[in-house]
Amino acid sequence: MNETNYDLQAYFRAGDPNILTKELDELANSSCHKVRRRVAEHRNVSIKTLSALAIDNHPDVRIAVVEHAACNENIMKEIILSSHVDVRFALAENPNLPASILKLLSLDDNPYVSNKANDTLKKIEGITSGQEVIELIIDVVDSCHSKQRGLI
């Protein structure tokens, strides 16, 4: 069986509504980003696997993580550090994100990302205060420093 057939079978397997979480965990290690994206989209994916996919090297996988209903604020903080503009843009246009994450994205260096985040904030209620954004920035920076020192 060649690699393409395996990837196609794994892709379809990852979309099976009856697949076990353990199998999704295994498929999350696929060399094919389309399979990993499919795992990130699956309703049965574990938070642990979703968190691991948040730092995937392919932007489509990280975008799928952002769009997953179980994606929590800690996972979003991991993704917001992404240097890939498409990932940050996907975050910025998601009205289901906490307002604090959108406020942080409204400060992005990329004008498309910051404008999209501002547009999204205007569409939702409950825009957070500047103090909450500062606290979020501090949390993200502290998390990065802790990871660099091997504390997390």
Contacts in CASP RR format, 6 or more apart in sequence:
PFRMAT RR
TARGET T0000
AUTHOR 0000-0000-0000
METHOD contacts of the structure
MODEL  1
MNETNYDLQAYFRAGDPNILTKELDELANSSCHKVRRRVAEHRNVSIKTL
SALAIDNHPDVRIAVVEHAACNENIMKEIILSSHVDVRFALAENPNLPAS
ILKLLSLDDNPYVSNKANDTLKKIEGITSGQEVIELIIDVVDSCHSKQRG
LI
7 30 0 8 1.000
7 32 0 8 1.000
7 34 0 8 1.000
7 35 0 8 1.000
10 27 0 8 1.000
10 30 0 8 1.000
10 32 0 8 1.000
10 35 0 8 1.000
11 32 0 8 1.000
11 34 0 8 1.000
11 35 0 8 1.000
11 38 0 8 1.000
13 19 0 8 1.000
13 23 0 8 1.000
13 27 0 8 1.000
14 24 0 8 1.000
14 27 0 8 1.000
14 35 0 8 1.000
14 38 0 8 1.000
14 39 0 8 1.000
14 42 0 8 1.000
15 38 0 8 1.000
15 41 0 8 1.000
15 42 0 8 1.000
17 43 0 8 1.000
19 42 0 8 1.000
19 44 0 8 1.000
20 44 0 8 1.000
21 44 0 8 1.000
21 45 0 8 1.000
21 46 0 8 1.000
21 49 0 8 1.000
24 39 0 8 1.000
24 42 0 8 1.000
24 44 0 8 1.000
24 45 0 8 1.000
24 46 0 8 1.000
24 49 0 8 1.000
25 46 0 8 1.000
25 48 0 8 1.000
25 49 0 8 1.000
27 35 0 8 1.000
27 36 0 8 1.000
27 38 0 8 1.000
27 39 0 8 1.000
28 36 0 8 1.000
28 39 0 8 1.000
28 40 0 8 1.000
28 45 0 8 1.000
28 49 0 8 1.000
28 52 0 8 1.000
28 53 0 8 1.000
30 36 0 8 1.000
30 39 0 8 1.000
33 56 0 8 1.000
33 58 0 8 1.000
33 60 0 8 1.000
33 61 0 8 1.000
34 60 0 8 1.000
36 53 0 8 1.000
36 56 0 8 1.000
36 58 0 8 1.000
36 61 0 8 1.000
37 58 0 8 1.000
37 60 0 8 1.000
37 61 0 8 1.000
37 64 0 8 1.000
38 64 0 8 1.000
39 45 0 8 1.000
39 49 0 8 1.000
39 53 0 8 1.000
40 50 0 8 1.000
40 53 0 8 1.000
40 56 0 8 1.000
40 61 0 8 1.000
40 64 0 8 1.000
40 65 0 8 1.000
40 68 0 8 1.000
41 64 0 8 1.000
41 67 0 8 1.000
41 68 0 8 1.000
43 69 0 8 1.000
45 53 0 8 1.000
45 68 0 8 1.000
45 70 0 8 1.000
47 70 0 8 1.000
47 72 0 8 1.000
47 75 0 8 1.000
50 65 0 8 1.000
50 68 0 8 1.000
50 70 0 8 1.000
50 71 0 8 1.000
50 75 0 8 1.000
51 74 0 8 1.000
51 75 0 8 1.000
51 78 0 8 1.000
53 61 0 8 1.000
53 62 0 8 1.000
53 64 0 8 1.000
53 65 0 8 1.000
54 62 0 8 1.000
54 65 0 8 1.000
54 71 0 8 1.000
54 75 0 8 1.000
54 78 0 8 1.000
54 79 0 8 1.000
55 62 0 8 1.000
55 78 0 8 1.000
56 62 0 8 1.000
56 65 0 8 1.000
59 82 0 8 1.000
59 84 0 8 1.000
59 86 0 8 1.000
59 87 0 8 1.000
62 79 0 8 1.000
62 82 0 8 1.000
62 84 0 8 1.000
62 87 0 8 1.000
63 86 0 8 1.000
63 87 0 8 1.000
63 90 0 8 1.000
65 71 0 8 1.000
65 75 0 8 1.000
65 79 0 8 1.000
66 76 0 8 1.000
66 79 0 8 1.000
66 87 0 8 1.000
66 90 0 8 1.000
66 91 0 8 1.000
66 94 0 8 1.000
66 97 0 8 1.000
67 90 0 8 1.000
67 94 0 8 1.000
73 98 0 8 1.000
73 100 0 8 1.000
73 101 0 8 1.000
76 91 0 8 1.000
76 97 0 8 1.000
76 98 0 8 1.000
76 101 0 8 1.000
77 101 0 8 1.000
77 136 0 8 1.000
77 139 0 8 1.000
77 140 0 8 1.000
77 143 0 8 1.000
78 143 0 8 1.000
79 87 0 8 1.000
79 91 0 8 1.000
80 88 0 8 1.000
80 91 0 8 1.000
80 101 0 8 1.000
80 104 0 8 1.000
80 105 0 8 1.000
80 140 0 8 1.000
81 140 0 8 1.000
81 144 0 8 1.000
82 88 0 8 1.000
85 110 0 8 1.000
85 112 0 8 1.000
85 113 0 8 1.000
88 105 0 8 1.000
88 108 0 8 1.000
88 110 0 8 1.000
88 113 0 8 1.000
89 110 0 8 1.000
89 112 0 8 1.000
89 113 0 8 1.000
89 116 0 8 1.000
91 97 0 8 1.000
91 101 0 8 1.000
91 102 0 8 1.000
91 105 0 8 1.000
91 117 0 8 1.000
92 102 0 8 1.000
92 105 0 8 1.000
92 106 0 8 1.000
92 108 0 8 1.000
92 113 0 8 1.000
92 114 0 8 1.000
92 116 0 8 1.000
92 117 0 8 1.000
92 120 0 8 1.000
93 116 0 8 1.000
93 119 0 8 1.000
93 120 0 8 1.000
94 120 0 8 1.000
95 120 0 8 1.000
95 123 0 8 1.000
95 124 0 8 1.000
97 120 0 8 1.000
98 128 0 8 1.000
99 121 0 8 1.000
99 124 0 8 1.000
99 126 0 8 1.000
99 127 0 8 1.000
99 128 0 8 1.000
99 132 0 8 1.000
100 128 0 8 1.000
100 132 0 8 1.000
100 133 0 8 1.000
100 135 0 8 1.000
100 136 0 8 1.000
101 136 0 8 1.000
102 117 0 8 1.000
102 120 0 8 1.000
102 121 0 8 1.000
102 124 0 8 1.000
103 117 0 8 1.000
103 121 0 8 1.000
103 127 0 8 1.000
103 128 0 8 1.000
103 130 0 8 1.000
103 132 0 8 1.000
103 133 0 8 1.000
103 136 0 8 1.000
104 133 0 8 1.000
104 136 0 8 1.000
104 137 0 8 1.000
104 140 0 8 1.000
105 113 0 8 1.000
105 114 0 8 1.000
105 116 0 8 1.000
105 117 0 8 1.000
106 114 0 8 1.000
106 117 0 8 1.000
106 118 0 8 1.000
106 121 0 8 1.000
107 114 0 8 1.000
107 133 0 8 1.000
108 114 0 8 1.000
108 117 0 8 1.000
121 127 0 8 1.000
143 152 0 8 1.000
146 152 0 8 1.000
END
